[in-house]
Amino acid sequence: MREGTYYLPETLVFTAEDSGTKAAPVVYQAYHKEQAVVSGDPYVLTVHLPAGFRLQGAGIGGEKVEVTSQTETATVRIVPSTTKTVEWKMTFAK
């Protein structure tokens, strides 16, 4: 993503098709030495899970995280201590 702030009118949702493959994973990140911010609902991320997978855990910039994993979707909610840019990391298990 190029530098800037991208405002979303609705929740950002990733599906299995957005992940790429094991040999060629898709990585969402800012362009070389730029900062990109995706803004919408800054505290909640919904992930659509591939069949047979579950969200095992999430880490978001050292903040407290609440994870709810259902059969088809998982929801990650940050309980922030301050307003700041954070890095989202998620672990999936089959």
N, C-alpha and C positions, 0 to 999 in steps of 0.2 A: 504494500500500500504506500502511496506517496504521502508526503508530509501534509498534515492538516487534521481537522476535526470533521468526522463524518457523523452526522446526526441521523439516527434511525427513527422512523415513525412508528415502528413496532418492534417486538422482541426479535433479536437475531437468533435464528434457528439453524443448526448444522445437522445434516443427515449423513448417512453412510457414504453417499455419493460425493460428499464434500471432503472426504478423508484421503482420497487417492488409494494407493495400494501399498503393500508392504515394501515392494521394490521401488515405488515412486510415491512416497507420501506427500500430501499437500501440506504446506506450512504457511500459515497466515502470520505475516510480520511486516514491520515497517521497512521501507526501502532503505538501502545502505546509508547508515548514519543520519536518517531522518526519524522524526517522531510522528506517528499516526495515532489518533485517538478515535475510537468508535464510541459514540455516546448515544444513549437511549435510556433504557432502564439500566442504570449502572450497577445494580446490585444483584441481578438475576440473569442466569444463562440457562436455556433449555437445550438439551442435547437429545436428538433422536438416535436411539441405540440400534445397531445392527442386530438381527436375530441371534439370540444366544449370548449376547454380551450384556454386561452390567457396568455401571460406573463404580469403580472400586474406591476411588478417593479423588480429592482435589486440593490443590494448594494455590492460594491466590495472594501473592505478595506478603506472606506472613500474617494475613488477616484471618479472623475466625470465619470458618466456612460451614454452612449447613448443606448436606447432600441428601437428596431424596432420589432413590433409584427405583423406577417401576419397570415393568416388562418392556415397554416400547420407548419410554423417555426417562431422562434423568434431569433433575433440576438442581442447580448449584446456586446458592444465595450467599453473598458476602454480608457479614455484619461488620462494617468498616469502623475503624477507630477515628479516621480522618478522611477528608477528601483527597485522593491522590491517584496517580496512575499506578496500576498493578499489572503483574504478569500472571496469566491464568495457566495452570498446569493441571492436567487431568490424567488419571490412570484408569485404564479399562481392563476388565478381566473377562474371560470366556467361561 
